Amino acid sequence: MRYTQGQVRDLLDIPVETFRTWRELLPALGRHRGHGPTLTPGDIVSLAVIAEIVRDYGIKIGTVATRLSEIVEACHGLSWLSLEDQCVLIGTESAKLTPIQHLTADLAQTKLVVPCRPIIARLRGTLSEAEPDGTQGHLQFPPSALRGGERHG
């Protein structure tokens, strides 16, 4: 499934101006132009990670833009399922996506670690709350039984 920029902004509670700034500063995000749905679940996870470090840690996007663009690139096209056991490691020189089970091997230097699982759980919860009840909708015609062996069409 793909999402529009507006859907992602609403999902992550990001103002239009902030999203424009991110698109300018993150080359990997800049490829998503126009009004059509182009953002994948992996893109949403990477943007949720960015939103979390900007909001919760007060990190300015401009100071880590190059590194965060690497994360957007790494997550692009991936499913939520494939990202659940991953975490984002942001170091002084680079950032990368790494499996949680390999985390200790990657901590030779100070790094900011953001696990993807809780972010994905929040995203799924928000998306399921926004979906309308009754996915089948109203049937225009009542179901009718056919006699065995009878084929139409």
Order of alpha helices (4+ residues) and beta strands (2+ residues): alpha-alpha-alpha-alpha-alpha-alpha-beta-beta-beta-alpha
